[in-house]
Amino acid sequence: MAGNAWETMEHGARWALEHARELPPNSPVEGMGPVLRLWTYCLQGKHSSWTILVPIGSEEMSRPFVREVVWKRRQDEERLASVNRKHKLRTKLQPTIQVRDAEVSSEDLDPFLKDGARLFVPANSFEEPLPEADVKGDVSGFEGYRSLAYLRMEWQGPGPVEWAATVAWVARLRGLLVASLQEREKAGG
């Protein structure tokens, strides 16, 4: 696999996962800004990110949205390797990115955001990404924006024991966001 092509693809995918608001389609999230982003990057599979967006200029949580961005990393590795074997050239393929949007109930989301504002974030809660060879499990994390901008944590596997309550909070919030996305799909939206 051409290293440069993979680095370019990986860089593009990471950007998409971290900048959900900038991805098409733009109309559902027009006039909205991020409040919180959660992610899980599976070691042997897809990388998923969930960004909670609210209307800009309003601290009121009316009509919050979740935008899920999924990168099928393993699929892209295999696709790039296949193209390189067939054509023996440097290929500029785009990462396989999927985007889904859904409204989230303010009533359900507000308690999570209030709890998030009271979370204690250890000083060493986020480090530079580990080299891929050093990653021993799935990587998860979250980061805040606006009034929650001080929130930023990342961990591997189940995370440190002392972070158990925070990791459980993230898992419950992720469950709400995924349920909102699934509910929208069932409703045919």
Contacts in CASP RR format, 6 or more apart in sequence:
PFRMAT RR
TARGET T0000
AUTHOR 0000-0000-0000
METHOD contacts of the structure
MODEL  1
MAGNAWETMEHGARWALEHARELPPNSPVEGMGPVLRLWTYCLQGKHSSW
TILVPIGSEEMSRPFVREVVWKRRQDEERLASVNRKHKLRTKLQPTIQVR
DAEVSSEDLDPFLKDGARLFVPANSFEEPLPEADVKGDVSGFEGYRSLAY
LRMEWQGPGPVEWAATVAWVARLRGLLVASLQEREKAGG
1 77 0 8 1.000
1 80 0 8 1.000
1 81 0 8 1.000
1 84 0 8 1.000
2 80 0 8 1.000
2 84 0 8 1.000
2 90 0 8 1.000
2 91 0 8 1.000
4 90 0 8 1.000
5 80 0 8 1.000
5 84 0 8 1.000
5 90 0 8 1.000
5 91 0 8 1.000
5 92 0 8 1.000
5 93 0 8 1.000
6 77 0 8 1.000
6 80 0 8 1.000
8 92 0 8 1.000
9 76 0 8 1.000
9 80 0 8 1.000
9 93 0 8 1.000
9 94 0 8 1.000
9 95 0 8 1.000
10 73 0 8 1.000
10 95 0 8 1.000
12 95 0 8 1.000
13 47 0 8 1.000
13 71 0 8 1.000
13 73 0 8 1.000
13 76 0 8 1.000
13 95 0 8 1.000
13 97 0 8 1.000
16 23 0 8 1.000
16 69 0 8 1.000
16 71 0 8 1.000
16 95 0 8 1.000
16 97 0 8 1.000
17 39 0 8 1.000
17 47 0 8 1.000
17 48 0 8 1.000
17 49 0 8 1.000
17 69 0 8 1.000
17 71 0 8 1.000
18 37 0 8 1.000
18 49 0 8 1.000
20 34 0 8 1.000
20 37 0 8 1.000
20 49 0 8 1.000
20 51 0 8 1.000
20 53 0 8 1.000
20 67 0 8 1.000
20 68 0 8 1.000
20 69 0 8 1.000
20 99 0 8 1.000
21 29 0 8 1.000
21 32 0 8 1.000
21 33 0 8 1.000
21 34 0 8 1.000
21 51 0 8 1.000
21 53 0 8 1.000
21 67 0 8 1.000
23 67 0 8 1.000
23 69 0 8 1.000
23 97 0 8 1.000
23 99 0 8 1.000
24 99 0 8 1.000
25 99 0 8 1.000
25 101 0 8 1.000
28 65 0 8 1.000
28 67 0 8 1.000
28 101 0 8 1.000
29 53 0 8 1.000
29 65 0 8 1.000
29 67 0 8 1.000
29 101 0 8 1.000
31 55 0 8 1.000
31 56 0 8 1.000
32 53 0 8 1.000
32 54 0 8 1.000
32 55 0 8 1.000
32 56 0 8 1.000
32 65 0 8 1.000
33 53 0 8 1.000
33 54 0 8 1.000
33 55 0 8 1.000
33 56 0 8 1.000
33 145 0 8 1.000
33 146 0 8 1.000
34 51 0 8 1.000
34 52 0 8 1.000
34 53 0 8 1.000
34 144 0 8 1.000
34 145 0 8 1.000
34 146 0 8 1.000
35 52 0 8 1.000
35 53 0 8 1.000
35 54 0 8 1.000
35 64 0 8 1.000
35 113 0 8 1.000
35 144 0 8 1.000
35 145 0 8 1.000
35 146 0 8 1.000
35 148 0 8 1.000
36 51 0 8 1.000
36 52 0 8 1.000
36 113 0 8 1.000
36 142 0 8 1.000
36 143 0 8 1.000
36 144 0 8 1.000
36 145 0 8 1.000
36 148 0 8 1.000
36 151 0 8 1.000
36 173 0 8 1.000
37 49 0 8 1.000
37 50 0 8 1.000
37 51 0 8 1.000
37 52 0 8 1.000
37 142 0 8 1.000
37 143 0 8 1.000
37 144 0 8 1.000
37 145 0 8 1.000
38 49 0 8 1.000
38 50 0 8 1.000
38 140 0 8 1.000
38 141 0 8 1.000
38 142 0 8 1.000
38 170 0 8 1.000
38 173 0 8 1.000
38 174 0 8 1.000
38 177 0 8 1.000
39 47 0 8 1.000
39 48 0 8 1.000
39 49 0 8 1.000
39 50 0 8 1.000
39 139 0 8 1.000
39 140 0 8 1.000
39 141 0 8 1.000
39 142 0 8 1.000
40 47 0 8 1.000
40 48 0 8 1.000
40 138 0 8 1.000
40 139 0 8 1.000
40 140 0 8 1.000
40 141 0 8 1.000
40 174 0 8 1.000
41 47 0 8 1.000
41 48 0 8 1.000
41 73 0 8 1.000
41 138 0 8 1.000
41 139 0 8 1.000
41 140 0 8 1.000
42 48 0 8 1.000
42 73 0 8 1.000
42 138 0 8 1.000
43 135 0 8 1.000
43 137 0 8 1.000
43 138 0 8 1.000
43 139 0 8 1.000
44 74 0 8 1.000
45 72 0 8 1.000
45 73 0 8 1.000
45 74 0 8 1.000
46 70 0 8 1.000
46 71 0 8 1.000
46 72 0 8 1.000
46 73 0 8 1.000
46 74 0 8 1.000
47 70 0 8 1.000
47 71 0 8 1.000
47 73 0 8 1.000
48 68 0 8 1.000
48 69 0 8 1.000
48 70 0 8 1.000
48 71 0 8 1.000
49 68 0 8 1.000
49 69 0 8 1.000
49 70 0 8 1.000
50 66 0 8 1.000
50 67 0 8 1.000
50 68 0 8 1.000
50 174 0 8 1.000
50 177 0 8 1.000
50 178 0 8 1.000
51 66 0 8 1.000
51 67 0 8 1.000
51 69 0 8 1.000
52 64 0 8 1.000
52 65 0 8 1.000
52 66 0 8 1.000
52 104 0 8 1.000
52 109 0 8 1.000
52 177 0 8 1.000
53 64 0 8 1.000
53 65 0 8 1.000
53 66 0 8 1.000
53 67 0 8 1.000
54 61 0 8 1.000
54 62 0 8 1.000
54 63 0 8 1.000
54 64 0 8 1.000
54 65 0 8 1.000
55 62 0 8 1.000
55 63 0 8 1.000
59 147 0 8 1.000
61 106 0 8 1.000
61 109 0 8 1.000
61 110 0 8 1.000
61 113 0 8 1.000
62 106 0 8 1.000
63 103 0 8 1.000
63 106 0 8 1.000
64 103 0 8 1.000
64 104 0 8 1.000
64 106 0 8 1.000
64 109 0 8 1.000
65 101 0 8 1.000
65 102 0 8 1.000
65 103 0 8 1.000
65 104 0 8 1.000
66 101 0 8 1.000
66 102 0 8 1.000
66 103 0 8 1.000
66 104 0 8 1.000
66 177 0 8 1.000
66 180 0 8 1.000
66 181 0 8 1.000
67 99 0 8 1.000
67 100 0 8 1.000
67 101 0 8 1.000
68 98 0 8 1.000
68 99 0 8 1.000
68 100 0 8 1.000
68 101 0 8 1.000
68 177 0 8 1.000
68 178 0 8 1.000
68 181 0 8 1.000
69 97 0 8 1.000
69 98 0 8 1.000
69 99 0 8 1.000
70 97 0 8 1.000
70 98 0 8 1.000
70 99 0 8 1.000
70 100 0 8 1.000
71 95 0 8 1.000
71 96 0 8 1.000
71 97 0 8 1.000
72 96 0 8 1.000
72 98 0 8 1.000
75 96 0 8 1.000
76 93 0 8 1.000
76 95 0 8 1.000
76 96 0 8 1.000
79 93 0 8 1.000
79 96 0 8 1.000
80 91 0 8 1.000
80 93 0 8 1.000
83 91 0 8 1.000
83 93 0 8 1.000
84 91 0 8 1.000
100 181 0 8 1.000
100 184 0 8 1.000
100 185 0 8 1.000
101 181 0 8 1.000
101 184 0 8 1.000
102 180 0 8 1.000
102 181 0 8 1.000
102 183 0 8 1.000
102 184 0 8 1.000
103 180 0 8 1.000
103 184 0 8 1.000
104 176 0 8 1.000
104 177 0 8 1.000
104 180 0 8 1.000
105 180 0 8 1.000
108 176 0 8 1.000
109 176 0 8 1.000
112 169 0 8 1.000
112 172 0 8 1.000
112 173 0 8 1.000
112 176 0 8 1.000
113 148 0 8 1.000
115 169 0 8 1.000
116 148 0 8 1.000
116 151 0 8 1.000
116 169 0 8 1.000
117 147 0 8 1.000
117 148 0 8 1.000
119 151 0 8 1.000
119 166 0 8 1.000
119 169 0 8 1.000
120 166 0 8 1.000
121 150 0 8 1.000
121 151 0 8 1.000
121 152 0 8 1.000
121 153 0 8 1.000
122 153 0 8 1.000
122 163 0 8 1.000
125 152 0 8 1.000
125 153 0 8 1.000
125 154 0 8 1.000
126 143 0 8 1.000
126 152 0 8 1.000
126 153 0 8 1.000
126 154 0 8 1.000
127 154 0 8 1.000
129 139 0 8 1.000
130 156 0 8 1.000
135 156 0 8 1.000
136 156 0 8 1.000
136 157 0 8 1.000
137 156 0 8 1.000
137 157 0 8 1.000
138 156 0 8 1.000
138 157 0 8 1.000
139 154 0 8 1.000
139 155 0 8 1.000
139 156 0 8 1.000
139 157 0 8 1.000
140 154 0 8 1.000
140 155 0 8 1.000
140 156 0 8 1.000
140 157 0 8 1.000
140 167 0 8 1.000
140 170 0 8 1.000
141 153 0 8 1.000
141 154 0 8 1.000
141 155 0 8 1.000
141 170 0 8 1.000
142 151 0 8 1.000
142 152 0 8 1.000
142 153 0 8 1.000
142 170 0 8 1.000
143 151 0 8 1.000
143 152 0 8 1.000
143 153 0 8 1.000
144 150 0 8 1.000
144 151 0 8 1.000
144 152 0 8 1.000
153 163 0 8 1.000
153 166 0 8 1.000
155 163 0 8 1.000
155 167 0 8 1.000
158 164 0 8 1.000
158 167 0 8 1.000
159 167 0 8 1.000
END
